[in-house]
Amino acid sequence: MTRWLTIPDAARRLGVKPQTVYAYISRGMLVSQRQPGGRTSVVEASAVEQLARRGRPGRRSSSSGGLDVPVASAVTYVDGERLYYRGRDAVELADTEPFEAVAGLLWDASPEPWPWPAPPLALERARTAAAQLPPSAHLADRLRVIAAVVGPCDPLRFDLRPEAVVGAGRSLLAVMVDGLPMVARSVPAPSLAGRLWARLSARRASRAGLASLNACLVLMADHELAASTLAARVAASTRADPYAVVTAGLGAIAGPLHGSASAAVHELLTGAAASGPTEALSRVVRAQGRVPGLGQPLYPNGDPRGRALLERLRAGGVDAGRLEVVDALLKAIEERSSVAPNCDFGLAAFAFCWGMPADAGEAIFAIARTAGWLAHALEEYGEEPLRFRPRAIYAGRAPTTRSSSSRREEAVISATARSNTSRLASDGAR
């Protein structure tokens, strides 16, 4: 079945403006057709991918040496309404598949029996290293330490064959989960979602709770070329090993505008529970100038991930009082804004309703996105190495050089000094 892209989607894939896509069409490089019953044009997705792989014409700059790199990927597709992993609807996968199976799908790997065991030596050293952090350290801080420790424990980490990278990914994910401190009395299930639950909540895991956590992991696993994914691909282009690729991604999500964005929403929900939604919104807008957890530019009609996670909360099992807080806050937001909640809001609402800490959302995001980073690394290992080398536009002080007469004077002084030194050494020798 032929897949089509809208002009804006094709422009994003190629990294150009929509006007440039129309130029490609006029030059015969792409063929367009009208959508049935609409005024917008579409182009065949496979032709866009071929153009992206060849490299866009006229993008290499002979004057600056810079190169604008197109990134073609078969991992994830966003059509403005839905999110797809290798052609399969991510929301549907979240309802039907365990996270381990979705990770394998992203890696384009053969199914692997689970549970995935954590290598004993790597797990022991990861726990020892993470235990040195202060109690105030966030869960994501511990994950960064764990990922940094696990790599050197694998003597074959520089084996970049796909099967080796997939094996490293399974081991790393297992250690990342099992390396976090336990807060529950027992592990409810051997799946990664079950093992992670025991590190995030002291509450007994219900079937609905585990299904919701698994859905969080699936829906956060990848999202095209987000900032952290680009960082991971840049690392992979240098042929960094899989553990270093994940470390690069973990560094990028440390910012409050990416992986840890759900913590601000969790704080907002906690404030709404204490003083009511209106007062909580007033405080956060006064402090930040905006309401966190709203809007996603790739989804004009609302983030399907956020919508799916919020719907799961109403499936039962959560604290009824906390769910009322979420609904009251959403109602207060809807009265003032038409912007829909995004995945950060959904993650925070999940953690809040199940009694998890504020940084639980960031930990879920980091573990889930590890699967996506490695999927993109697998693609990048097959590309030309070191292809990401943009040039900076210099905006500093104008360079200065000494005059030719000054350089001649310095040369004469230097020659005289060398001559005097040589003569004194000769006198001393005599």
C-alpha positions, 0 to 999 in steps of 0.5 A: 500500500502506497504511503503518502506524506503531506507537504509539511511532513515531507519538508520535516523529513527532508529538513527544508521549508515547504517551498523547497518541497514545491521546488522539488516537485516543479523540477520533477524530483518528487511527484505530487497529487491532490488528496481526495476531496481536499485542496492539499497536495501529498507526495509519495513517502518512498520517494521522499525517503530516497531523496533524503538518503541521496542527500538534498541537492545544493546543500553542501557549502563550498565556501564554509565547508558545512553540510546540512545532513538529512536524517532518513529513519524508518523507526517512527512516523508522526502524521499529525494525528497519530504516532507509529512505530515501524508502521504500527499505531503506538497507542494500539501497541500500548494496549496490546503489547509488552514494552519488551516486544515494542523495544524489539519492534523498534530495533527490528529484531527477532522476538526474544523471550522475557524476562530479560535478566540483568548481568550479575556483575554489571548489576552489582557494580551499578548498584554500588555506584548509584548507592554513593549518590546522596538521598536527594539525587533524582531517579534519573541521576541514578540512571545516568550513573548506572548507564555510565557504569554498565558500559565498561563492564561489557568487554564487547561493547564496541561490537556494533553489529545489530545483534550485538547492539540489541543484546547490549540494549536488553542487558542495559535496560534490565540493569537500569531497572533493577539497579534502582532502589526498591521501595516495594516489599516484593516485585509484582511481575518479572516484566520490566514494567513489573520490576520498575513498579517496585522501584517507583511505588510502595503500593501493591501493583494491580493489573490496571496499574501494571498495564498503565505503566507498561503503556507509559513505557511503550508510548514514551519509547520513541518520538522521531528526532527529539533533542535527546534522539538527535544527541544519541544519533550524533554520538552513534555517528562517531561510532560510540558504543551503545552504552555511550549513545544512551549516556548522550541521550540521558544527558539531553533529557536532563533539561526541564524542557525535555525528559523532566518536564513531567515533574513540573506537572506533578508539582502542579497537581500536588498544589491543586490537591492542597489549595485547589486548581485555580490557586495552583494555576495562578501560582504556576503561571505567575512563576513560569508564565505558562501552564506546563504539560500542554500542547505538542507542535507535531499534533495540532489536535492534541497529543495522542499519547497524553490522551491515551494515558489520561484515558487509562486512569479512568479504567479503574484502580487509581485513588479516586480522590487523586483522580478527582484532582486531575479532572478538576485541574483539567476542567480549570485549564479547559475553561481558559485554554483550548490547548490539549494536555500532552504526554508530560501531563499524562505521565505526571497524572499517572505518577500522581494518581498511583502515589509515585514521586515527582521524578517518576515520570522522568525515570519512566521516560529515560528507561523507555526512550533508551529503546528508541535511542538504540533503534536510532543508533542501529540506523546511524551505525549504517550511515557514513560516520561523522556526518554531523558537522555543522558550521558555526556563524561566528559572532564574536570580536573581529580577528586581529593580526599584527602588522608585517613591520611588527613581525619583522621587528620581533624576528630581528630581536629573536635572531639577535637574542639567539646569536647572543646566547650562542656566543655566550655559550661559546665563551663559556666553553672556551 
